[in-house]
């Protein structure tokens, strides 16, 4: 199944390379959940007046049958996010972790803690 994907660029011109990368990463999410109904990615650079530089902000909204996962991934102190591909990667990693947690809960599995005493 192919995930219905919407990509929105705010306050910047769309770039074909970035859009292609978003499509690649969104299609990989299907490995972690077959229940994804929709995915919306918003790309937005913050205002130029910020002191720490031009850090990209990616928002990802994933619609599932009984829940919506919302990722807003902006780390003001992380200068690596001046590169939109690094910021995008981190946002999709966060989305993947939340999808894995969602699927674990659907199956009734509990997250195990390393070193927890029983």
N, C-alpha and C positions, 0 to 999 in steps of 0.2 A: 504494500500500500504506500502511496506517496502522500506525505503530509501536506495538507493545504497550508501554504506559506504566504504571509503578507510581509513585505519589507517596506518600511517608511524611513526616508531620510529627512530629517528636520534641520533647517538652517544650514544646509550644505547641499552641494550638487551630488547626485548619486554617482558612484564610481562602479563601472562594470566588474572590476577585479574584486572589490569588496562585496558586491552583491553575489558574485559567484561563490566566494568563500562562505558567505552566510548560508547560501543554498546547500553547500557541501556539509557544513556543520549541522544544519537542521535535519538533513536526511539521515545523518548518523544517529540522531536521537531515537529513531525507530528501533535501533538495537536494544534500547533500554526499556521501551514501553511500546506495546502494540495498541495501546488505548488512546494515543494522541489523536485528538479530533482537529486541532488547529494550532498553528504557531504564528505569532506576530512578533517581528523584530523591529525595534525602533533604534535608529542610529542618530545620535545627536552630539555634536561637539559643544562643550560648555562655552560660556561667554568669554570673549577674548580678554576681558579685564582681569581675569584671575591671575594671581601672582605665580602660581606654580607651573604655568605653561598651558599648553593646549591639550587637555586630557579628554579622551573620548568616553562617551557614556553610551552603553548599550542596554536596552531594556528588552527582555524577552517575556512574552506572555504565552503560556502553553495551556490550552484548554483540554481537559480530560472529562470523562463522563460525569464524574461527581466532584470535580475540583478544578481550580485554576491555579497554576503555578506562575508566580510573577518574580522575575529576576530583575533587579536594578543593580547593575554592577558598575560602580564608579568608586575608585579609591583615590581620593584627593592627594594622598601622600605617595602614591605609587607612580613614579615618573615613567615607568615602563608603559603606562597607558597613554603616553604621548603617541605610541604606535597603535593605530586602530586594530591591527591584527592581534596584538597581544591582549588588548582590552576585550576583543571579540572572543578570543580563545578562553579567557578567564570567565566570561559571562556564560559561555556554553558549558564549561566545566561545572559551574555552579548549577546550571539547569540539569545537567546529567546527574549530579549527586541528588538533587531533589526528585528527579524521576526514579532513580534507584530506590530512594526511601519510600516513595509512593507505591512502587511495585512490591516492595518488601511488606508494607502494611497491608496491601490487598491480599497477599498470600498468607498473612497472619504470622509472618516471621518477625522476630525481634532482632534489633541490631545488637551484635555482641560487643562487649567492651573488652579490650585487651587488658589483662591483668586484674580483672574483677574477681573478687573472692566469692565463691559460692557457698 
